[in-house]
Each structure stands twice: as structure tokens, then as C-alpha cells.
Amino acid sequence: MEPTAPTIEQLQSLIEMTTTINMEVFYWWCTAFMVIIHVGFLAYEMGASRLKNTLASGVKNILAFAFIIPTFFFFGWWIYLAMYNGFTPDFEAGAGGLPWATSMGPNLSDSASGIFWGAFVLFAATTASVFSGAVIERIRMSSFLILAIILGSAVWILAASWGWHPDGWLTTQWGFHDFGAAGCVHMVAGFFALGVTINLGARLGRFAEDGTPVDIKGHNMPMTVIGLMLIIVGFFGFLGGCMIYMGSGQWTTIFGTPVTLSAVSFNTLMAASGGIIGAYFITRQPFWMMSGALVGVVSCAPGLDLYYPPLAFLIGMFASMVAPLTDRFLTKRFKLDDAVGAFAVHGMGGFIGIVALGVFSGFPNIAEGTPNISFSGQLMSAVVMALLGFIPGYGLSFVMAKMGVLRVPPKAEVAGLDLVEVPLEAYPESNPSSKSHTPTPISAPVEPIATATV
């Protein structure tokens, strides 16, 4: 029997299935690259901790990642779909995000929900990782996890529903535009961290009796710098997840405006390089140079789809010069101990980015009748993002502090959180406090090895 040629309908079905598979594969690998962000945060924060707190800082990140995934499944995705109008939910729109909905599990007729949910849950985990670095070495593990779940599975996704959603009220009413989630991810997490840091207080020994700041150095700067570089690598997956893959059609932003991978590639790399150079001019420190790369990308994230690349370079350079100065000002003036400069990098970097796009305003927005991108719209939206992050962070941590459950006791902080929270030493063979290992002095004679006779 001779094979028959496929019909037009069969060919069309094949093309549609290929498009669907390509979409799934694209977001699958975006999500995988976003996991690298958390590898980076893990190394970064462990290296920035003192030896006695190394593993506790790592476990904090690992547990935040683990707890946010199921909580985001049970209520985070519903918040995104339902709360775009403000605090009044659209129950019909949110129905697809309920944990028992047919779209929230294996479904041959829905190839998109799980992939998009996976990208968003990695965005959620990123907010917790941003917050985590600011509070290392003195926050109680259980309190951190409660705060991280609230931030990652409720607060940031509410901000995303308002301003990172095609029907979000910030966009439809004020013309807000934020391609790379500088507002809902970075600003919200940075301001949340600021609120918690105020109530948490500084690490013991961070300030002298006269209030002079005392540097507390992490135990492994190379690990920290490598971790920061890994976050940059993961950012390419993060930014890919900010785009809508249309198969044979034009790529779009999450707002529905056209975008190309080419534009994002140009501007991401130019912003990162500008950030490194700007931070180098101010600090000469590798920690701030690589943090500057993050600031550069975050500060250009709202307009990565729109900017001329040299403009992205200049914005990244400017923001990365402001970030370490902001951290220094908060430390000296207000005695705030943000251990890794999380607010300066993410909170201030995101704020500069959103407002900067307003300075270079006038770009058209998603639909006819929607306001164009404007300075006032971007500025007001930035204030909303700041308040949405700061108020829950400050309010919840204030209550925890009053209850005496926010911070570990002073004795535990002095002994080290690895001893208190994690029954293991990071480097037992080199830790002078280890009782199980007594190294042989270099000057001690070495016994000769007996030779066997045959």
C-alpha cells in the first residue's frame, strides 16, 4: 500500500504541535537557568557569612526555596490571576489558579499553565533569596521562613498582579511598564528586606560604642564573587521568562508589547558591563563590582525591550555608582546592618530603573486607550511597589520582634548559628573551635614509616 500524502489539516496540526513543544522547551530551559540564580545566591551568602554561620546561611536559602514552591502552588498563583484590580479579587479569573483546577496538573489540553507557573515560582523564590542576604547571621530560622513565605507567595505576586499583568491596574490606569520585573521582584524584595532589617537590628560587633561602623568580613570572598557571577548567568533565564513566546508570531512582553531577544541581549550585556565599571569607580572592590553588574541589569530591566544599548550602559553605570553610596549612607547615618547591601542593590536599583524609564517616556503601551509610559506613571508605580514591600516587611517583623521571636539570643549569635541551627561544621578540619580534630604542629617530628622486609 502506497503511503498517502498528509492533508492540509494534518500539516496544520503538526505545525501547531511543534509550536507548542517549542514554547514548552523554551520556558523549561528558562526555568532551569533560573535555578542557577539560587545556586548563585547560595554561594554568595555562604561566602559573605563568617565561618561559624556558613551552613546556617545556606540552609536558610535551601529551605526558603523548598517552602515557597508548595505555598505558591496552593495560593500564590491564584493571587496573580485574581487580584489585578487591587484588593478586590476576580474569582472567575482566579479559578484557573486554584490548586484543584484542571490547569494545575497534568492536562494534555493545557501545555502552558505548568510552564508559566514554574517560571513564576522561580521569580517568587528569587524574592526570598534577595531578602535572605540582608538578615544573615542573626535572624531566627523559623521567623525567616515565615517572612520568606509571605514575601514569596503573597506580597510580591500581589505586586506582579497589579503591575506585571496585562490587565493590572498600574498598567491600565497609569501606563506602568516594567519588562524585567524590577518593581514586583527587586523593589518589593529590597524594601521588604529594609523593613525587616530595621526591626532586626545590627549584628553584634557591627558598630563600636561610639556608633562607628565596624566591618564584618565574610569568610570566603572568592565564593561570594563566583556566586554573584552565577546570578548574572541565571538572569538570562529570568529575562527569558519575562517574554511571551508566540511560536510563528512576534515575541511579546508580558504586557503584550512587541520585543525581540536581540534587544534584550544588547541591553542586558551593556547594562551589566556599565554596572561593573560604575561600581569599580566608586569602590574598587570585587564584591561591589559584581553586585554592580546586578544593579546594572536591575536598573535597566524596565526598559530592556526599549532602550538604545549605550543608554542602558549609562543607566547601569549610574545606578551602580549610587548603590554602594546608598548602602554606606544607611549604615553610617541610620546604623542599619544590611549584610550584603540587598536594599541598595535591589530596592534602590529597581527604583532607579522604574523612574529612569519614566524620564525617557512616551513609548506606547499595550492597548488603545491605555496611557503611554510617562514619568508620573512610573514614579507613582515605584512608590506603590516600595510601600507594598516595606509595609508588610516592617509590620510583620515589628510584631515578631515584640514577641521576642525574630532574632536569635545573643549567646547563640556569639556561638554561631551553625552550632545552634545546623548540627554540622562547614570546615571541621580547619575550624580552631573543633574539639574533634587536633592538627599536628608543623615543628613536630614525623615518625619514619617502617619498611617491610620480605
GISUL-V811774 format. One record per residue. RES is the residue in one letter. OMEGA is omega in whole degrees, -180 to 180 (999 if undefined). D_FIRST is the distance of its C-alpha to the first C-alpha in Angstrom with 2 decimals. Layout:
RES_OMEGA_D_FIRST ; RES_OMEGA_D_FIRST
//
This chain:
M_-178_0.00 ; E_178_3.78 ; P_179_6.46 ; T_179_8.97 ; A_179_12.57 ; P_179_15.05 ; T_177_17.46 ; I_-180_21.17 ; E_179_22.03 ; Q_178_19.77 ; L_179_21.28 ; Q_178_24.69 ; S_179_24.29 ; L_179_23.33 ; I_-180_26.40 ; E_179_28.61 ; M_177_27.63 ; T_177_28.26 ; T_179_31.61 ; T_-180_32.51 ; I_178_31.78 ; N_178_33.80 ; M_180_36.63 ; E_-179_36.67 ; V_-180_36.71 ; F_-178_39.50 ; Y_175_41.79 ; W_-178_40.95 ; W_171_42.42 ; C_-180_45.24 ; T_178_46.24 ; A_179_46.11 ; F_178_48.39 ; M_174_50.68 ; V_178_51.23 ; I_175_52.73 ; I_-176_55.39 ; H_169_56.53 ; V_179_56.56 ; G_179_58.82 ; F_179_61.07 ; L_-180_61.34 ; A_-178_62.55 ; Y_-176_64.63 ; E_175_66.61 ; M_178_67.06 ; G_-179_68.46 ; A_179_70.72 ; S_172_72.22 ; R_-173_75.07 ; L_-175_74.39 ; K_-178_75.54 ; N_-171_73.07 ; T_-175_69.96 ; L_178_67.76 ; A_177_68.96 ; S_178_67.79 ; G_-180_64.38 ; V_178_64.03 ; K_178_64.97 ; N_-178_61.99 ; I_-179_59.57 ; L_177_60.71 ; A_177_60.63 ; F_-176_56.99 ; A_-178_56.22 ; F_-176_58.18 ; I_-178_56.99 ; I_-180_53.27 ; P_-180_53.60 ; T_176_56.39 ; F_177_54.39 ; F_-173_51.51 ; F_179_53.85 ; F_-177_55.82 ; G_-178_55.49 ; W_177_52.20 ; W_179_53.52 ; I_-179_56.62 ; Y_-176_54.59 ; L_-170_52.55 ; A_-166_55.49 ; M_-174_58.67 ; Y_-180_58.07 ; N_-175_60.88 ; G_180_63.58 ; F_178_64.79 ; T_-175_63.34 ; P_170_59.86 ; D_-173_56.99 ; F_179_55.67 ; E_179_52.61 ; A_-178_51.55 ; G_-175_52.40 ; A_-179_50.40 ; G_179_47.35 ; G_176_49.56 ; L_-173_50.86 ; P_179_49.91 ; W_179_48.22 ; A_-179_46.15 ; T_180_42.35 ; S_-177_42.22 ; M_178_44.38 ; G_180_41.81 ; P_-176_38.10 ; N_-176_36.29 ; L_179_32.69 ; S_-179_33.77 ; D_-179_36.66 ; S_-173_36.02 ; A_-169_39.36 ; S_-178_42.25 ; G_180_42.26 ; I_178_41.93 ; F_177_44.75 ; W_180_46.82 ; G_178_46.50 ; A_-178_47.82 ; F_180_50.64 ; V_174_51.70 ; L_171_52.09 ; F_-180_54.25 ; A_179_56.26 ; A_178_56.78 ; T_179_57.94 ; T_180_60.77 ; A_179_62.00 ; S_176_61.93 ; V_180_63.96 ; F_-174_66.51 ; S_-175_66.59 ; G_-177_68.11 ; A_-168_71.12 ; V_-178_72.34 ; I_169_71.88 ; E_175_74.60 ; R_180_76.36 ; I_177_74.14 ; R_-174_73.56 ; M_-177_69.95 ; S_179_69.59 ; S_177_71.04 ; F_-177_68.78 ; L_176_65.67 ; I_180_66.80 ; L_-180_67.45 ; A_179_64.17 ; I_180_62.16 ; I_178_64.05 ; L_-171_63.53 ; G_-176_59.88 ; S_179_58.60 ; A_-170_60.93 ; V_-175_63.14 ; W_-176_60.86 ; I_171_57.95 ; L_176_60.37 ; A_179_61.29 ; A_179_57.60 ; S_180_57.07 ; W_-170_60.04 ; G_180_59.39 ; W_-174_55.91 ; H_-176_53.94 ; P_179_52.89 ; D_-179_55.04 ; G_-172_57.82 ; W_177_61.26 ; L_179_62.53 ; T_-175_59.85 ; T_-178_59.93 ; Q_-175_63.74 ; W_-180_64.94 ; G_-177_62.05 ; F_178_61.75 ; H_-178_59.22 ; D_-174_58.49 ; F_-170_55.20 ; G_172_55.65 ; A_176_57.46 ; A_-178_60.87 ; G_-172_62.47 ; C_178_60.68 ; V_-169_59.99 ; H_179_62.71 ; M_-178_65.60 ; V_180_65.26 ; A_-179_65.05 ; G_180_67.90 ; F_173_70.23 ; F_179_69.39 ; A_178_70.38 ; L_180_73.57 ; G_180_74.56 ; V_-178_74.06 ; T_179_75.86 ; I_-178_78.95 ; N_-178_79.37 ; L_-178_78.27 ; G_-176_80.95 ; A_173_81.14 ; R_177_80.65 ; L_180_83.90 ; G_-178_85.54 ; R_178_83.58 ; F_176_86.82 ; A_-178_90.33 ; E_179_93.26 ; D_178_94.07 ; G_179_90.49 ; T_179_89.47 ; P_177_85.77 ; V_-180_85.14 ; D_171_81.88 ; I_-174_79.82 ; K_172_77.47 ; G_-174_74.15 ; H_-174_73.79 ; N_180_70.88 ; M_177_70.59 ; P_178_67.77 ; M_180_65.61 ; T_-178_66.44 ; V_178_65.58 ; I_178_62.25 ; G_178_61.47 ; L_178_62.22 ; M_177_59.93 ; L_176_57.10 ; I_177_57.70 ; I_178_57.23 ; V_-180_53.87 ; G_180_52.84 ; F_180_53.96 ; F_172_50.91 ; G_178_48.75 ; F_-177_51.35 ; L_174_51.23 ; G_178_47.44 ; G_177_47.58 ; C_-178_49.84 ; M_177_47.05 ; I_180_44.31 ; Y_-174_40.88 ; M_-180_39.17 ; G_-178_35.82 ; S_-180_35.31 ; G_-179_38.78 ; Q_171_42.30 ; W_175_43.72 ; T_170_46.62 ; T_178_49.60 ; I_178_50.02 ; F_-179_52.05 ; G_178_49.20 ; T_-176_50.78 ; P_179_48.71 ; V_175_48.91 ; T_173_47.33 ; L_179_47.10 ; S_180_48.91 ; A_-178_51.95 ; V_177_52.12 ; S_177_51.84 ; F_-169_54.65 ; N_179_56.98 ; T_-178_56.40 ; L_178_57.24 ; M_179_60.17 ; A_180_61.55 ; A_-180_61.36 ; S_176_63.12 ; G_179_65.77 ; G_179_66.33 ; I_-177_66.93 ; I_180_69.35 ; G_179_71.25 ; A_177_71.79 ; Y_180_72.88 ; F_-175_75.53 ; I_-169_76.97 ; T_-173_76.72 ; R_-175_75.68 ; Q_-180_74.11 ; P_178_70.57 ; F_-179_70.17 ; W_176_70.87 ; M_180_68.94 ; M_172_65.70 ; S_177_66.69 ; G_176_67.28 ; A_176_63.66 ; L_179_62.75 ; V_-180_65.36 ; G_-179_64.00 ; V_-179_60.47 ; V_-177_61.76 ; S_178_64.18 ; C_-175_61.50 ; A_-180_58.77 ; P_-175_59.50 ; G_179_58.88 ; L_179_56.40 ; D_-170_54.06 ; L_-169_56.84 ; Y_165_59.39 ; Y_-170_60.04 ; P_177_59.79 ; P_176_63.47 ; L_176_64.52 ; A_178_62.50 ; F_-177_64.29 ; L_178_67.69 ; I_178_67.02 ; G_179_65.83 ; M_-180_68.90 ; F_-177_71.28 ; A_-179_69.88 ; S_172_69.95 ; M_180_73.60 ; V_-172_74.44 ; A_-179_72.73 ; P_176_75.02 ; L_176_78.05 ; T_179_77.03 ; D_179_76.70 ; R_-180_80.06 ; F_-180_81.72 ; L_180_80.50 ; T_-175_81.60 ; K_-173_85.06 ; R_-174_85.92 ; F_178_84.41 ; K_177_84.17 ; L_-178_80.49 ; D_172_78.62 ; D_-165_75.00 ; A_-177_74.13 ; V_-179_71.32 ; G_-176_72.05 ; A_180_69.16 ; F_-178_70.85 ; A_-177_71.72 ; V_-172_68.22 ; H_-180_66.10 ; G_180_68.54 ; M_178_70.45 ; G_178_67.49 ; G_179_65.44 ; F_178_68.41 ; I_-177_68.95 ; G_-179_65.27 ; I_-180_65.10 ; V_-180_68.38 ; A_178_67.53 ; L_176_64.51 ; G_177_66.96 ; V_178_69.25 ; F_-168_66.46 ; S_177_65.55 ; G_178_64.17 ; F_179_60.44 ; P_-179_58.48 ; N_-162_57.13 ; I_-172_54.09 ; A_177_54.49 ; E_-177_56.69 ; G_176_59.93 ; T_-180_59.80 ; P_173_62.73 ; N_177_62.14 ; I_-177_62.82 ; S_178_66.62 ; F_-178_69.38 ; S_179_70.74 ; G_179_67.37 ; Q_-179_66.57 ; L_180_70.10 ; M_178_70.22 ; S_178_66.78 ; A_178_67.97 ; V_177_70.98 ; V_-180_68.77 ; M_-180_66.65 ; A_-179_69.83 ; L_-179_71.37 ; L_175_68.20 ; G_-172_68.16 ; F_-173_71.92 ; I_177_73.07 ; P_-179_70.85 ; G_-180_71.40 ; Y_-176_75.16 ; G_-179_75.56 ; L_-180_73.60 ; S_176_75.13 ; F_178_78.58 ; V_179_78.28 ; M_180_76.99 ; A_179_79.87 ; K_178_82.41 ; M_179_80.98 ; G_-177_81.31 ; V_-176_77.65 ; L_-170_76.39 ; R_176_77.86 ; V_177_78.40 ; P_-179_82.06 ; P_-180_84.03 ; K_179_84.28 ; A_180_80.50 ; E_179_80.10 ; V_-179_82.63 ; A_-178_81.08 ; G_-176_77.60 ; L_174_74.64 ; D_180_72.75 ; L_-174_75.48 ; V_-173_75.48 ; E_-174_71.85 ; V_-177_69.92 ; P_-176_71.22 ; L_176_70.28 ; E_-179_71.61 ; A_-177_69.49 ; Y_-174_71.28 ; P_-177_73.35 ; E_-178_74.23 ; S_-178_75.88 ; N_-179_77.33 ; P_-178_81.11 ; S_-178_81.24 ; S_180_79.08 ; K_-173_81.19 ; S_-175_78.75 ; H_177_78.84 ; T_-177_81.98 ; P_178_81.27 ; T_178_83.43 ; P_-178_85.88 ; I_-176_85.21 ; S_-178_88.76 ; A_179_88.51 ; P_180_88.59 ; V_-180_85.43 ; E_178_85.78 ; P_178_84.79 ; I_-180_81.80 ; A_178_82.99 ; T_-180_81.69 ; A_176_80.71 ; T_-178_82.42 ; V_999_80.72
//
